[in-house]
Amino acid sequence: MNSNSQVYSTLSDLVLSDQVYKDKADMLFKLISIMEDHDGLGSPGIFMMIRPRGFGLSLISQSIQNLVKIESDNDDSLNINTTPKIITTYQSKQNIINNQIQSSLSSKESENTVQNTEAVSKKATESVESEESDAKDADSKNKEDTSILEDIKNYIEDLVSDKKKEEGDDFSDQKSIDEINANASAQELMVTDEIDAIKTFYNVKKRPVLSLDFKHLRAKNPKEFTEGLLDILQEQFWINHIESHIDPYQTPKAYFDKLLNELNKKYPSIKISVLIDNYDVPFMVASEFNHEQCEESVCAYLDMLNVIKYSNRTVKWCLISGHINFSLASETSEGLPLVYDLSSEPMFAALFGFTRDDIKEVYQNEIIRFSENLKITPEKYLDMLEQCYGGFLFADNDEMYNPNCPKMFCPACIAHCMMNNGKLLPYSASGKYDFVKNALKNNPKNLSWLFGKDGQDPLFSDSVETDVKGKQLGSLLIQLGFATRTKVIINHSDAYVTWRYRFEFPNLDMKKTFAYISGEVTEQDLIKPLEVVIDSTSDYEED
């Protein structure tokens, strides 16, 4: 595959291709569970997730849709026969959902968890009363001190115990839990049943899903902008088999409200979930208009989104995802004034992208081959990959509150590199950054105030306007991955705690891409390998 090879942006394309992906199911279930458990106090829970290009936002959105979408009336049922196999499934993964939970475990408890991993499934048939007692003791000490393996095991055993008490030893055509576990170890149970059991553990409920994607919205004026929004909504009427026709005087707000009302009629007994992907595209499209036309278009878009705020009868939760954090309320439209931004939450710091260990696991064979070609060790080749495509931090890496915050690699760049014979090229430069280019034209080019200075403000979560001004440019560059937190300074006092930051380019790829979009280098520079520092080959041993 050459340097212009495709990055798969849809789940179906990825599954049908020969690409690989890393299982992030634990954190994904946790994300869904948080949205399910949220109390909107009269309004649906509205959440936002921002990540740079190439980190698989669209894939995550489609994965959530596939996990929660109702396909039939029986999708939310749980088959008790299938649950024990989850224990053995999760043993091999050794994933802890919450990094905060992992860091709070004592070294002794962590060691015991690893040593006893193989014994978990063998003990699945032991006394339920003993396990419940242990679980209660652990909960009284600290509920978050147990690993996800133990939580799932205890949960499943409780389900089996309750079912057994109700129907006796001979339940669900199984004579005993031993027989169920025998079937599980023989891998005779269906993966879909395992997933259903895990969903129940995490309170991940099946719901109708309304999925809006504004990726392909195009317009040259407010009229085309409004028509584009209506076309996207009309497509959802067709997808959900709801008869409707666009009125010539229909507004996106009224049509969106009609769509939600029709879905409520179709699913009167359960609230729906709304996924809005590439929500930032309409803002970027409108930014190309003159000032008045831009305000008119943005107002129409925010009015449409405002319907979600008042749809508590129909909508349970809404997840908004994109690359730029635009303000979702303005002086001319109420929009969505209260959105819960999950972008900097430590528990989701590793949900998007690859960690160094992920790359070692997923691309083990490629790394060995490429490192042998360069006559360096695999670890040194990983160091080169980190220089080129790593260094992204999506939560505070401070020593007190989050000491183990992972540095992430761009998955799209790594996929390009692995399929391009290991060539370390600036793959991010192939992306479209017209909005950033315009912002750079309208602001001073000197960014010394942002890069390489201690004591910066926490700019990541700050929203930007369509006309980027002042420090909003810093927020924009951070959200798009051109700058990342490399240092966190915490000042303590008796009355308050303050955080200050230092921002740098995360890697050589983003630095070269920024140089390209700001006009400092040409397209010819993009076909040259990145200037990586390679150590000596003295520790490389040939056979």
Summary of the structure (lengths in Angstrom):
residues: 543
radius of gyration: 25.3
end to end distance: 29.4
largest distance: 75.6
contacts: 1637
relative contact order: 0.12
helix: 47%
strand: 10%
